[in-house]
Amino acid sequence: MDSAEDRRTTGGGRPTSRDVARLAGVSHTAVSFVFNGRAEGNLSPATQERIRQAAAQLGYRPDPLARGLRSRRTAVIGLVTDEIASSPFAGRLLRGAMETAWSSDHLVLTVDSGGDPAKEDAAVAELLDRRVDGIIYAAMSLRRVRVPEGLHRTHSVLANCLPEDASLPAVVPAERAGGRTAARLLLDQGHRRVALVGGLDDIASVERLRGFRDALRAEGVTVPKEWVVRTGGEISGGYEGALRLFDGVPAERRPTGVFAYNDRVAAGVLHAATRLGLAVPGDLSLVGYDDQEHMAAFLTPPLTTVALPHRAMGEAAARLLLDAIDTGRTPPATVRRVACQVVSRASVGPAPTP
């Protein structure tokens, strides 16, 4: 039986799969194999490439309605998140997910719940009613989350959060490895008197500190208890923590390197250093975390930082979900950790000589 797509005429209208078959010199079935994911084992790579080139030349795209009727899919995935509007990182995660989905001919339907559990449950129910092929649930700060009702009724993946009940696959930053990376940036420049400023009672804080200590321990370096200054995650916390470490303390008894919990904290450390007459990186080297857009690169000096991989998490979560949709198999409820990359700028230099 001809599909809805193939009943269209080609007189100036949208090209059909039969037009592609004629241009490529192959059967209509061969074109169907390529665009329905059945080419492997049925067509040679050369034939597949010839069909794709003909499709590109004609500007042909498979009819999503006809394809959905055949596959019982909608080619739409849902993305429910807690705070798109207020997070500086939301755009990166969304772009990663959307572009990965688009490359597989899927659209992303996004809902911002504002962190309201009732709205999250309602959003998931609405997406299920619209028969999306799967759902990504994303948090804009790393935490353990209650899994919204309904996520277990379709293919689902968590991004930047962990399920409280360990029931779904999750994609999160490799925070402990990121802490090790931050420490190595200072150790490799000869710093042995190093401190950590900022942080909350959350997963990211705990994991970054563990990684930081891992790297120092491997070099035989011990961080004095008073040099781990937990003052929160804002600029004021960085300023307060730096004053505790440096104000009135002789040069030989203070840290030469600081790892800040995030870039906002690092900005506070820089403000305090300026007030106290400390040059960065001459007297003090500083490493941030997050690579916050419109901030890290514009501080004085520009901040060396460990970037949170929001875009890569969006890409990885979408790819994991699309693979589950394509195979029909639910992925195991494991945690995938995405590497946090260094962004080198100008706030780290050699340890000052005694």
Disulfide bonds with the S-S distance in Angstrom:
none
